[in-house]
Amino acid sequence: MAPMSERGLETTVWSWAPPLAFAAAFLLLWTTHTNEAWFYRLNGWSAVTGPQVWAGITIFGDALVLLALALPILWYRPQWAWGLLLAAIITTVVTHTMKPWLDLPRPAAVLGADAITIIGPELRAKAMPSGHAAAALTLAGALVPVMKGRGARVFVLVFAVLVALSRVVVGAHWPMDVMAGALIGWMSGMISLRLMGDRAWMTNRVATGILALAFAGCAVALFLTRTGYPGTYGIQVAVGIVCLGFASLIVRQIRKPMTDA
């Protein structure tokens, strides 16, 4: 058997180190019974930074925001966008099946809303797994293993983890909820991208146009909806504008072969 190349080893590490870390953190919180203690530690972070920082971070776990952000990915690498779409579907099905089945209470229901810091909506039921954490790590799980630049990998992973942790800071989830969601999201993203592979139809003009239209709809929806987190509408609008700009670039790419014909 030929030895694994340095590039292959690095990809393997980037693929499996994060989900193993999420699983280890989940088990550690569970076996040491420190879920509540770590909730209080993380929930207090907003006292240092102010609530606005975490409200702005946490909306990047919103499904509409992440699907709109798929437009730059579609423009750069259509194959990745198709893998991300499959991963988003899998993550959504898994998380929305588990939430009502487990039906675990959130921190506000257990500790009392007055005893914790809550930024945004007060949520009380269907705690595990965290949907925002799952969504953010779906994006990271799909992209980080296939990205080439180490700096880009670190940025995407760190930001996704911050989005996941923000769910504890805003008082919406327990740390174990976040670790479970992160593990589900990462595995969905990583596996889906590998399953989809690199197929010729993914760069077809019609297929690209349909996917761009769907993602552009999510970008437009950002102008029309509110996440419930204070002071974040401007971020939504900025994301929507930037992503619609990429949608226009995709349209130009699609039309160019037609005009050159």
Backbone as CSV, one residue per row, in Angstrom:
resi,resn,N_x,N_y,N_z,CA_x,CA_y,CA_z,C_x,C_y,C_z
1,MET,0.853,-1.199,0.000,0.000,0.000,0.000,0.883,1.241,0.000
2,ALA,0.604,2.163,-0.918,1.401,3.374,-1.017,1.146,4.262,0.186
3,PRO,2.204,4.925,0.705,2.024,5.809,1.853,1.149,7.002,1.487
4,MET,0.403,7.481,2.469,-0.476,8.626,2.235,0.352,9.877,2.006
5,SER,-0.006,10.664,0.996,0.718,11.890,0.707,0.478,12.898,1.822
6,GLU,1.355,13.911,1.871,1.209,14.951,2.896,-0.119,15.673,2.742
7,ARG,-0.505,15.915,1.477,-1.770,16.578,1.213,-2.946,15.714,1.670
8,GLY,-2.874,14.408,1.398,-3.943,13.510,1.801,-4.047,13.403,3.308
9,LEU,-2.914,13.399,3.996,-2.916,13.331,5.452,-3.535,14.591,6.046
10,GLU,-3.185,15.746,5.482,-3.735,17.009,5.974,-5.251,17.051,5.793
11,THR,-5.732,16.576,4.636,-7.171,16.547,4.381,-7.882,15.628,5.361
12,THR,-7.273,14.479,5.643,-7.859,13.536,6.600,-7.969,14.160,7.988
13,VAL,-6.925,14.866,8.391,-6.937,15.517,9.707,-8.013,16.584,9.765
14,TRP,-8.103,17.419,8.720,-9.115,18.473,8.695,-10.526,17.895,8.612
15,SER,-10.658,16.711,8.026,-11.970,16.086,7.902,-12.465,15.503,9.218
16,TRP,-11.567,14.880,9.976,-11.999,14.080,11.126,-11.688,14.677,12.484
17,ALA,-10.731,15.581,12.570,-10.417,16.177,13.875,-11.599,16.962,14.459
18,PRO,-12.291,17.814,13.681,-13.412,18.559,14.276,-14.547,17.683,14.788
19,PRO,-15.067,16.709,14.002,-16.171,15.909,14.544,-15.763,15.070,15.749
20,LEU,-14.522,14.591,15.770,-14.050,13.844,16.934,-13.994,14.756,18.161
21,ALA,-13.603,16.012,17.945,-13.564,16.979,19.050,-14.972,17.272,19.565
22,PHE,-15.934,17.426,18.645,-17.324,17.677,19.064,-17.869,16.488,19.861
23,ALA,-17.596,15.281,19.372,-18.079,14.080,20.061,-17.428,13.947,21.439
24,ALA,-16.124,14.233,21.512,-15.418,14.139,22.786,-15.959,15.162,23.785
25,ALA,-16.229,16.383,23.309,-16.769,17.426,24.186,-18.150,17.030,24.702
26,PHE,-18.973,16.462,23.816,-20.310,16.014,24.224,-20.209,14.956,25.320
27,LEU,-19.364,13.963,25.096,-19.209,12.876,26.077,-18.634,13.399,27.396
28,LEU,-17.694,14.337,27.312,-17.096,14.891,28.523,-18.139,15.653,29.346
29,LEU,-18.948,16.465,28.670,-20.004,17.204,29.369,-21.001,16.254,30.025
30,TRP,-21.296,15.175,29.333,-22.285,14.209,29.812,-21.754,13.415,31.006
31,THR,-20.551,12.881,30.856,-20.013,12.003,31.900,-19.595,12.771,33.155
32,THR,-19.206,14.032,32.998,-18.771,14.819,34.158,-19.907,15.654,34.745
33,HIS,-21.070,15.608,34.106,-22.246,16.352,34.584,-21.947,17.854,34.721
34,THR,-21.234,18.391,33.738,-20.849,19.808,33.793,-21.572,20.644,32.732
35,ASN,-22.631,20.087,32.160,-23.367,20.799,31.114,-23.890,22.143,31.628
36,GLU,-24.481,22.134,32.819,-25.041,23.365,33.377,-23.948,24.355,33.765
37,ALA,-22.870,23.840,34.332,-21.767,24.724,34.732,-21.167,25.434,33.532
38,TRP,-20.974,24.689,32.432,-20.426,25.309,31.233,-21.442,26.249,30.566
39,PHE,-22.715,25.962,30.741,-23.713,26.899,30.231,-23.542,28.261,30.888
40,TYR,-23.426,28.279,32.210,-23.282,29.548,32.918,-22.007,30.280,32.496
41,ARG,-20.917,29.537,32.290,-19.659,30.175,31.861,-19.824,30.853,30.497
42,LEU,-20.366,30.109,29.546,-20.499,30.636,28.188,-21.592,31.698,28.106
43,ASN,-22.663,31.513,28.844,-23.767,32.460,28.814,-23.341,33.829,29.341
44,GLY,-22.280,33.877,30.141,-21.803,35.142,30.682,-20.876,35.916,29.772
45,TRP,-20.518,35.355,28.615,-19.584,36.041,27.723,-20.103,37.397,27.245
46,SER,-21.414,37.518,27.103,-21.961,38.775,26.583,-21.759,39.930,27.551
47,ALA,-21.505,39.635,28.825,-21.237,40.692,29.792,-19.917,41.394,29.484
48,VAL,-19.019,40.690,28.802,-17.714,41.250,28.436,-17.791,41.983,27.102
49,THR,-18.459,41.379,26.141,-18.470,41.923,24.774,-19.679,42.796,24.479
50,GLY,-20.753,42.630,25.242,-22.024,43.265,24.911,-22.875,42.300,24.106
51,PRO,-24.198,42.411,24.206,-25.089,41.446,23.541,-25.102,41.549,22.019
52,GLN,-24.817,42.742,21.481,-24.946,42.941,20.041,-23.993,42.056,19.243
53,VAL,-22.794,41.849,19.780,-21.796,41.011,19.094,-22.349,39.612,18.851
54,TRP,-22.957,39.028,19.881,-23.420,37.643,19.782,-24.720,37.532,19.008
55,ALA,-25.545,38.577,19.055,-26.739,38.589,18.209,-26.330,38.569,16.744
56,GLY,-25.302,39.356,16.410,-24.820,39.399,15.032,-24.189,38.103,14.585
57,ILE,-23.486,37.420,15.502,-22.853,36.146,15.156,-23.890,35.047,14.994
58,THR,-24.874,35.011,15.902,-25.791,33.869,15.930,-26.689,33.799,14.704
59,ILE,-26.945,34.937,14.038,-27.833,34.867,12.873,-27.182,34.137,11.697
60,PHE,-25.860,33.935,11.755,-25.204,33.177,10.690,-25.447,31.676,10.830
61,GLY,-26.219,31.295,11.832,-26.692,29.920,11.910,-28.109,29.782,11.397
62,ASP,-28.696,30.897,10.976,-30.050,30.870,10.414,-30.010,30.240,9.024
63,ALA,-30.963,29.374,8.733,-30.954,28.629,7.467,-30.995,29.558,6.255
64,LEU,-31.795,30.621,6.306,-31.886,31.539,5.166,-30.548,32.213,4.887
65,VAL,-29.867,32.625,5.950,-28.572,33.279,5.779,-27.572,32.327,5.141
66,LEU,-27.516,31.105,5.632,-26.546,30.145,5.115,-26.851,29.723,3.679
67,LEU,-28.134,29.584,3.344,-28.478,29.220,1.965,-28.199,30.375,1.015
68,ALA,-28.382,31.613,1.488,-28.011,32.759,0.658,-26.503,32.773,0.421
69,LEU,-25.735,32.421,1.454,-24.276,32.386,1.327,-23.794,31.279,0.404
70,ALA,-24.689,30.397,0.012,-24.319,29.368,-0.961,-24.121,29.960,-2.351
71,LEU,-24.628,31.177,-2.589,-24.466,31.805,-3.914,-22.999,32.074,-4.261
72,PRO,-22.197,32.657,-3.350,-20.766,32.782,-3.677,-20.100,31.439,-3.933
73,ILE,-20.536,30.419,-3.196,-19.974,29.079,-3.399,-20.369,28.548,-4.771
74,LEU,-21.622,28.771,-5.168,-22.096,28.325,-6.478,-21.338,29.018,-7.593
75,TRP,-21.040,30.284,-7.402,-20.281,31.040,-8.412,-18.848,30.509,-8.522
76,TYR,-18.252,30.193,-7.382,-16.855,29.756,-7.368,-16.700,28.289,-7.739
77,ARG,-17.544,27.421,-7.155,-17.405,25.983,-7.362,-18.781,25.329,-7.276
78,PRO,-19.491,25.182,-8.412,-20.855,24.640,-8.393,-20.975,23.283,-7.711
79,GLN,-19.945,22.436,-7.859,-20.008,21.105,-7.261,-20.159,21.193,-5.742
80,TRP,-19.488,22.153,-5.141,-19.585,22.312,-3.697,-20.995,22.758,-3.301
81,ALA,-21.595,23.611,-4.109,-22.936,24.108,-3.800,-23.962,22.982,-3.820
82,TRP,-23.832,22.058,-4.779,-24.756,20.925,-4.834,-24.573,20.019,-3.621
83,GLY,-23.331,19.800,-3.218,-23.076,19.007,-2.016,-23.644,19.676,-0.781
84,LEU,-23.516,21.005,-0.728,-24.048,21.754,0.402,-25.574,21.667,0.454
85,LEU,-26.211,21.686,-0.700,-27.674,21.576,-0.739,-28.126,20.224,-0.185
86,LEU,-27.481,19.145,-0.620,-27.819,17.819,-0.096,-27.581,17.766,1.409
87,ALA,-26.468,18.329,1.849,-26.151,18.329,3.271,-27.185,19.105,4.079
88,ALA,-27.638,20.236,3.538,-28.637,21.046,4.236,-29.938,20.274,4.405
89,ILE,-30.304,19.511,3.383,-31.534,18.708,3.463,-31.388,17.628,4.533
90,ILE,-30.241,16.934,4.528,-30.007,15.872,5.515,-29.998,16.438,6.927
91,THR,-29.283,17.541,7.118,-29.202,18.163,8.440,-30.581,18.576,8.938
92,THR,-31.373,19.172,8.053,-32.711,19.619,8.437,-33.585,18.444,8.859
93,VAL,-33.557,17.372,8.076,-34.373,16.198,8.393,-33.953,15.589,9.732
94,VAL,-32.646,15.436,9.931,-32.152,14.807,11.161,-32.488,15.658,12.386
95,THR,-32.188,16.946,12.329,-32.402,17.802,13.500,-33.889,17.939,13.827
96,HIS,-34.724,18.099,12.796,-36.152,18.286,13.050,-36.865,16.972,13.397
97,THR,-36.190,15.855,13.175,-36.714,14.572,13.660,-36.330,14.349,15.118
98,MET,-35.100,14.711,15.450,-34.601,14.479,16.799,-35.211,15.432,17.823
99,LYS,-35.406,16.695,17.441,-35.899,17.688,18.404,-37.216,17.263,19.074
100,PRO,-38.273,16.961,18.312,-39.515,16.554,18.972,-39.430,15.176,19.614
101,TRP,-38.583,14.301,19.082,-38.443,12.964,19.657,-37.789,13.036,21.034
102,LEU,-36.714,13.812,21.156,-36.053,13.968,22.452,-36.852,14.897,23.369
103,ASP,-37.376,15.981,22.787,-38.227,16.939,23.502,-37.624,17.367,24.838
104,LEU,-36.388,17.839,24.782,-35.688,18.266,25.997,-35.885,19.760,26.241
105,PRO,-35.984,20.175,27.496,-36.187,21.599,27.801,-34.923,22.421,27.596
106,ARG,-35.104,23.669,27.230,-33.984,24.585,27.064,-33.649,25.251,28.408
107,PRO,-32.523,25.967,28.441,-32.103,26.595,29.705,-33.162,27.491,30.348
108,ALA,-33.892,28.276,29.553,-34.893,29.182,30.126,-35.982,28.421,30.870
109,ALA,-36.302,27.210,30.403,-37.344,26.410,31.050,-36.842,25.753,32.330
110,VAL,-35.541,25.436,32.383,-34.983,24.733,33.535,-34.487,25.708,34.606
111,LEU,-33.752,26.722,34.162,-33.111,27.638,35.105,-33.939,28.883,35.392
112,GLY,-34.897,29.173,34.506,-35.700,30.380,34.650,-35.116,31.506,33.809
113,ALA,-35.968,32.186,33.073,-35.502,33.241,32.180,-34.815,34.381,32.924
114,ASP,-35.224,34.627,34.163,-34.643,35.722,34.935,-33.262,35.394,35.481
115,ALA,-32.901,34.124,35.467,-31.623,33.702,36.055,-30.496,33.625,35.035
116,ILE,-30.816,33.810,33.770,-29.804,33.698,32.717,-29.886,34.910,31.794
117,THR,-28.887,35.035,30.939,-28.900,36.090,29.923,-29.556,35.554,28.664
118,ILE,-30.605,36.240,28.217,-31.281,35.861,26.979,-31.186,37.027,26.003
119,ILE,-30.639,36.748,24.846,-30.535,37.738,23.776,-31.417,37.250,22.633
120,GLY,-32.446,37.999,22.303,-33.359,37.562,21.256,-34.537,36.807,21.835
121,PRO,-35.142,35.919,21.050,-36.349,35.216,21.494,-36.088,34.329,22.716
122,GLU,-37.077,34.225,23.582,-37.003,33.302,24.719,-37.545,31.943,24.268
123,LEU,-36.665,30.967,24.178,-37.011,29.629,23.717,-36.973,28.676,24.892
124,ARG,-37.935,27.754,24.952,-38.065,26.922,26.146,-38.097,25.413,25.862
125,ALA,-38.380,25.001,24.642,-38.560,23.572,24.363,-37.724,23.130,23.162
126,LYS,-37.664,21.805,22.975,-36.970,21.185,21.831,-35.519,21.657,21.751
127,ALA,-34.773,21.336,22.798,-33.405,21.851,22.924,-32.392,21.141,22.029
128,MET,-32.398,19.819,22.071,-31.331,19.071,21.388,-31.836,18.410,20.110
129,PRO,-31.027,18.528,19.038,-29.769,19.261,18.885,-30.011,20.708,18.478
130,SER,-28.987,21.530,18.582,-29.093,22.928,18.170,-29.133,23.020,16.648
131,GLY,-30.220,23.587,16.120,-30.356,23.723,14.670,-29.375,24.716,14.084
132,HIS,-29.136,25.835,14.805,-28.181,26.830,14.317,-26.761,26.264,14.270
133,ALA,-26.379,25.529,15.327,-25.055,24.912,15.344,-24.923,23.902,14.213
134,ALA,-25.979,23.119,14.007,-25.961,22.123,12.929,-25.823,22.791,11.567
135,ALA,-26.543,23.893,11.362,-26.490,24.590,10.070,-25.103,25.167,9.817
136,ALA,-24.543,25.846,10.822,-23.221,26.458,10.648,-22.148,25.415,10.375
137,LEU,-22.203,24.297,11.093,-21.180,23.263,10.904,-21.449,22.407,9.681
138,THR,-22.678,22.448,9.141,-22.923,21.815,7.838,-22.111,22.528,6.773
139,LEU,-22.154,23.850,6.809,-21.367,24.642,5.855,-19.881,24.371,6.028
140,ALA,-19.413,24.389,7.275,-17.993,24.151,7.528,-17.585,22.731,7.147
141,GLY,-18.440,21.761,7.477,-18.119,20.374,7.168,-18.045,20.091,5.680
142,ALA,-18.832,20.842,4.913,-18.797,20.674,3.462,-17.574,21.347,2.842
143,LEU,-17.144,22.469,3.415,-16.101,23.269,2.780,-14.690,22.989,3.298
144,VAL,-14.537,22.912,4.619,-13.197,22.838,5.200,-12.370,21.668,4.652
145,PRO,-12.923,20.435,4.553,-12.091,19.339,4.060,-11.598,19.515,2.623
146,VAL,-12.326,20.277,1.797,-11.950,20.393,0.388,-11.242,21.704,0.063
147,MET,-11.194,22.619,1.023,-10.482,23.880,0.777,-8.975,23.629,0.787
148,LYS,-8.235,24.476,0.072,-6.795,24.281,-0.039,-6.009,25.166,0.916
149,GLY,-6.436,26.403,1.091,-5.689,27.321,1.936,-5.909,27.044,3.414
150,ARG,-4.834,26.934,4.176,-4.961,26.663,5.604,-5.639,27.826,6.318
151,GLY,-5.320,29.050,5.912,-5.941,30.212,6.526,-7.441,30.231,6.320
152,ALA,-7.879,29.888,5.103,-9.314,29.849,4.812,-9.998,28.763,5.622
153,ARG,-9.348,27.633,5.749,-9.907,26.538,6.544,-10.101,26.966,8.000
154,VAL,-9.074,27.584,8.560,-9.136,28.013,9.956,-10.248,29.040,10.146
155,PHE,-10.346,30.000,9.213,-11.365,31.039,9.338,-12.769,30.443,9.335
156,VAL,-13.053,29.574,8.367,-14.392,28.991,8.251,-14.725,28.155,9.478
157,LEU,-13.765,27.343,9.926,-14.010,26.480,11.083,-14.221,27.303,12.351
158,VAL,-13.349,28.272,12.589,-13.453,29.083,13.807,-14.752,29.871,13.822
159,PHE,-15.112,30.455,12.674,-16.346,31.237,12.644,-17.562,30.346,12.868
160,ALA,-17.566,29.163,12.265,-18.687,28.235,12.454,-18.803,27.812,13.915
161,VAL,-17.677,27.567,14.570,-17.696,27.194,15.986,-18.213,28.354,16.836
162,LEU,-17.830,29.586,16.491,-18.345,30.751,17.213,-19.860,30.867,17.056
163,VAL,-20.348,30.610,15.854,-21.801,30.626,15.636,-22.469,29.586,16.527
164,ALA,-21.867,28.401,16.588,-22.427,27.339,17.419,-22.430,27.736,18.899
165,LEU,-21.305,28.251,19.388,-21.206,28.649,20.792,-22.118,29.825,21.119
166,SER,-22.407,30.637,20.116,-23.281,31.794,20.346,-24.661,31.362,20.816
167,ARG,-25.056,30.133,20.500,-26.372,29.651,20.922,-26.456,29.500,22.439
168,VAL,-25.311,29.252,23.067,-25.268,29.211,24.530,-25.220,30.638,25.077
169,VAL,-24.431,31.487,24.429,-24.287,32.872,24.892,-25.628,33.602,24.864
170,VAL,-26.445,33.350,23.842,-27.744,34.042,23.748,-28.814,33.359,24.593
171,GLY,-28.458,32.267,25.268,-29.379,31.612,26.189,-30.355,30.649,25.554
172,ALA,-30.088,30.242,24.315,-31.032,29.390,23.593,-30.772,27.898,23.784
173,HIS,-29.514,27.521,24.091,-29.158,26.096,24.128,-28.160,25.786,25.229
174,TRP,-28.147,24.512,25.606,-27.113,23.960,26.471,-25.872,23.641,25.628
175,PRO,-24.692,23.601,26.243,-23.490,23.203,25.495,-23.617,21.841,24.811
176,MET,-24.273,20.874,25.472,-24.437,19.554,24.856,-25.300,19.624,23.606
177,ASP,-26.305,20.501,23.592,-27.131,20.697,22.392,-26.268,21.153,21.231
178,VAL,-25.351,22.072,21.557,-24.478,22.654,20.536,-23.525,21.603,19.978
179,MET,-22.925,20.803,20.856,-21.991,19.772,20.397,-22.699,18.722,19.535
180,ALA,-23.932,18.357,19.935,-24.698,17.389,19.141,-25.026,17.958,17.768
181,GLY,-25.474,19.213,17.734,-25.783,19.846,16.454,-24.558,19.994,15.576
182,ALA,-23.437,20.375,16.193,-22.193,20.541,15.438,-21.751,19.224,14.806
183,LEU,-21.863,18.135,15.573,-21.464,16.826,15.050,-22.356,16.396,13.894
184,ILE,-23.663,16.585,14.042,-24.608,16.231,12.966,-24.320,17.052,11.719
185,GLY,-24.145,18.359,11.905,-23.912,19.234,10.760,-22.628,18.909,10.033
186,TRP,-21.544,18.723,10.791,-20.247,18.438,10.158,-20.300,17.146,9.354
187,MET,-20.834,16.097,9.947,-20.876,14.818,9.250,-21.769,14.891,8.016
188,SER,-22.885,15.609,8.107,-23.762,15.777,6.943,-23.038,16.495,5.818
189,GLY,-22.338,17.586,6.177,-21.619,18.352,5.161,-20.506,17.565,4.515
190,MET,-19.682,16.925,5.320,-18.529,16.199,4.798,-18.956,15.011,3.930
191,ILE,-19.909,14.236,4.413,-20.336,13.047,3.682,-21.072,13.419,2.403
192,SER,-21.922,14.443,2.467,-22.711,14.834,1.293,-21.826,15.299,0.151
193,LEU,-20.800,16.077,0.476,-19.916,16.574,-0.581,-19.185,15.409,-1.253
194,ARG,-18.809,14.414,-0.470,-18.126,13.256,-1.049,-19.086,12.391,-1.860
195,LEU,-20.327,12.279,-1.409,-21.316,11.497,-2.150,-21.634,12.134,-3.500
196,MET,-21.767,13.455,-3.493,-22.110,14.160,-4.733,-20.961,14.125,-5.733
197,GLY,-19.739,14.216,-5.225,-18.583,14.142,-6.106,-18.506,15.309,-7.072
198,ASP,-17.960,15.041,-8.235,-17.760,16.070,-9.265,-18.370,15.552,-10.565
199,ARG,-19.657,15.826,-10.751,-20.386,15.295,-11.905,-20.611,16.379,-12.950
200,ALA,-20.653,15.977,-14.198,-20.733,16.943,-15.294,-22.003,17.787,-15.227
201,TRP,-23.131,17.195,-14.818,-24.390,17.923,-14.830,-24.409,19.085,-13.826
202,MET,-23.502,19.052,-12.853,-23.499,20.096,-11.830,-23.122,21.461,-12.392
203,THR,-22.378,21.480,-13.479,-21.985,22.747,-14.089,-22.841,23.075,-15.315
204,ASN,-23.865,22.270,-15.565,-24.798,22.540,-16.654,-25.500,23.874,-16.414
205,ARG,-25.722,24.647,-17.505,-26.323,25.976,-17.357,-27.702,25.916,-16.725
206,VAL,-28.504,24.940,-17.139,-29.872,24.841,-16.604,-29.833,24.496,-15.118
207,ALA,-29.019,23.502,-14.738,-28.922,23.093,-13.339,-28.393,24.235,-12.473
208,THR,-27.376,24.923,-12.976,-26.816,26.051,-12.229,-27.833,27.169,-12.074
209,GLY,-28.593,27.423,-13.136,-29.606,28.478,-13.084,-30.708,28.169,-12.075
210,ILE,-31.141,26.920,-12.032,-32.196,26.523,-11.082,-31.706,26.684,-9.646
211,LEU,-30.485,26.227,-9.391,-29.941,26.324,-8.042,-29.717,27.784,-7.646
212,ALA,-29.230,28.582,-8.594,-29.019,30.006,-8.320,-30.337,30.701,-7.992
213,LEU,-31.393,30.337,-8.706,-32.706,30.932,-8.455,-33.197,30.589,-7.050
214,ALA,-32.997,29.337,-6.634,-33.430,28.913,-5.301,-32.656,29.656,-4.216
215,PHE,-31.350,29.744,-4.374,-30.544,30.442,-3.378,-30.826,31.946,-3.386
216,ALA,-31.080,32.502,-4.575,-31.405,33.926,-4.664,-32.721,34.220,-3.949
217,GLY,-33.650,33.266,-4.002,-34.900,33.430,-3.263,-34.644,33.558,-1.772
218,CYS,-33.687,32.783,-1.269,-33.319,32.880,0.149,-32.696,34.236,0.453
219,ALA,-31.887,34.751,-0.486,-31.273,36.065,-0.290,-32.332,37.164,-0.256
220,VAL,-33.310,37.071,-1.147,-34.397,38.056,-1.166,-35.208,37.978,0.124
221,ALA,-35.407,36.764,0.628,-36.190,36.572,1.855,-35.545,37.257,3.049
222,LEU,-34.234,37.472,2.994,-33.554,38.155,4.093,-34.038,39.596,4.252
223,PHE,-34.522,40.205,3.165,-35.051,41.570,3.235,-36.446,41.595,3.863
224,LEU,-37.120,40.446,3.876,-38.535,40.405,4.239,-38.794,39.765,5.593
225,THR,-37.785,39.165,6.201,-37.984,38.449,7.463,-37.137,39.063,8.567
226,ARG,-37.510,38.758,9.789,-36.762,39.189,10.974,-36.391,37.959,11.784
227,THR,-35.161,37.911,12.238,-34.710,36.754,13.005,-35.131,36.829,14.469
228,GLY,-35.502,38.017,14.924,-35.861,38.183,16.325,-34.685,38.594,17.198
229,TYR,-33.497,38.729,16.598,-32.318,39.144,17.360,-32.080,40.633,17.146
230,PRO,-31.914,41.385,18.219,-31.879,42.856,18.120,-30.714,43.379,17.302
231,GLY,-31.012,44.362,16.459,-29.976,45.062,15.719,-29.296,44.282,14.626
232,THR,-29.922,43.195,14.163,-29.264,42.345,13.166,-29.843,42.499,11.757
233,TYR,-30.890,43.304,11.625,-31.513,43.412,10.294,-30.530,43.988,9.273
234,GLY,-29.701,44.917,9.691,-28.708,45.481,8.778,-27.741,44.438,8.254
235,ILE,-27.375,43.484,9.116,-26.492,42.397,8.678,-27.203,41.542,7.642
236,GLN,-28.475,41.247,7.917,-29.265,40.470,6.945,-29.288,41.150,5.585
237,VAL,-29.550,42.443,5.588,-29.630,43.194,4.333,-28.282,43.180,3.614
238,ALA,-27.198,43.377,4.374,-25.866,43.372,3.767,-25.552,42.019,3.136
239,VAL,-25.869,40.938,3.858,-25.656,39.582,3.314,-26.496,39.391,2.055
240,GLY,-27.752,39.838,2.106,-28.632,39.702,0.949,-28.107,40.431,-0.276
241,ILE,-27.627,41.656,-0.075,-27.107,42.452,-1.196,-25.873,41.799,-1.799
242,VAL,-24.934,41.396,-0.937,-23.698,40.771,-1.431,-24.007,39.485,-2.184
243,CYS,-24.885,38.667,-1.636,-25.201,37.377,-2.261,-25.961,37.556,-3.566
244,LEU,-26.838,38.553,-3.634,-27.524,38.833,-4.903,-26.534,39.349,-5.944
245,GLY,-25.483,40.024,-5.484,-24.420,40.414,-6.411,-23.765,39.199,-7.040
246,PHE,-23.535,38.172,-6.234,-22.975,36.928,-6.785,-23.977,36.238,-7.700
247,ALA,-25.270,36.371,-7.394,-26.294,35.793,-8.278,-26.214,36.432,-9.661
248,SER,-25.977,37.747,-9.700,-25.853,38.428,-11.000,-24.616,37.949,-11.752
249,LEU,-23.534,37.659,-11.019,-22.335,37.124,-11.668,-22.597,35.740,-12.252
250,ILE,-23.380,34.950,-11.537,-23.724,33.605,-12.022,-24.563,33.711,-13.295
251,VAL,-25.509,34.647,-13.308,-26.333,34.852,-14.505,-25.460,35.235,-15.691
252,ARG,-24.475,36.084,-15.454,-23.550,36.479,-16.532,-22.757,35.274,-17.024
253,GLN,-22.348,34.397,-16.099,-21.630,33.186,-16.500,-22.504,32.293,-17.372
254,ILE,-23.783,32.187,-16.989,-24.709,31.330,-17.730,-24.980,31.896,-19.116
255,ARG,-25.124,33.224,-19.207,-25.466,33.868,-20.476,-24.281,33.974,-21.422
256,LYS,-23.068,33.972,-20.896,-21.885,34.175,-21.723,-21.747,33.129,-22.846
257,PRO,-21.903,31.824,-22.533,-21.815,30.843,-23.646,-22.876,31.097,-24.717
258,MET,-24.034,31.609,-24.294,-25.110,31.881,-25.266,-24.705,33.025,-26.198
259,THR,-24.128,34.072,-25.612,-23.753,35.242,-26.429,-22.529,34.966,-27.290
260,ASP,-21.691,34.011,-26.828,-20.495,33.671,-27.614,-20.802,32.722,-28.748
261,ALA,-21.981,32.082,-28.675,-22.323,31.067,-29.678,-22.527,31.693,-31.050
